[in-house]
Amino acid sequence: MLVTGSSQGGFAEALEDAMSQQPTRGDIPRRYEIVRAWVDAGGIAGLWYRCDVAVTGPDVPDSDD
């Protein structure tokens, strides 16, 4: 499953945002892999740090489902 995280505070917070969208449940393991990271700059908002994160684990549905 691919999720996108974003933050104005930096890449670490963007990763935390993505992880919070698919949190671990109990003791079931999850893996979070950053697929791509980028910064949107300019405009009223200033900087937005973003990352696409692949989430895998035994209870995570495949993107194909």
SVG drawing of the C-alpha trace seen along z (x, -y; Angstrom):
<svg xmlns="http://www.w3.org/2000/svg" viewBox="-9 -34 22 46">
<polyline fill="none" stroke="black" stroke-width="0.4" points="0.0,0.0 1.3,-3.4 0.5,-6.4 1.6,-10.1 2.8,-12.0 3.2,-15.8 4.4,-18.4 5.7,-22.0 8.1,-21.0 10.4,-18.7 10.8,-15.2 10.8,-13.5 7.4,-14.9 6.2,-14.0 7.3,-10.4 5.5,-10.4 2.4,-11.6 2.5,-8.8 3.1,-6.2 0.1,-7.5 -2.1,-6.7 -1.3,-3.0 -0.3,-2.5 0.8,0.8 -1.8,2.9 -0.7,4.7 2.5,6.8 1.9,7.2 5.0,5.9 5.0,3.2 7.6,1.9 7.6,-1.6 9.9,-2.4 10.3,-5.8 9.7,-5.5 10.1,-9.2 10.5,-12.5 10.1,-16.0 9.5,-19.6 6.8,-21.9 8.0,-25.5 6.4,-28.8 3.0,-30.3 1.2,-31.3 2.1,-28.1 5.9,-28.3 7.5,-24.9 5.7,-21.6 7.8,-18.4 6.2,-15.3 7.0,-11.7 5.4,-8.6 5.8,-5.6 5.2,-1.9 3.7,-0.1 4.0,3.7 3.0,6.2 0.9,9.4 -2.3,7.4 -1.7,4.6 -3.8,5.1 -1.9,5.2 -2.4,2.2 -3.8,4.6 -6.8,5.5"/>
</svg>
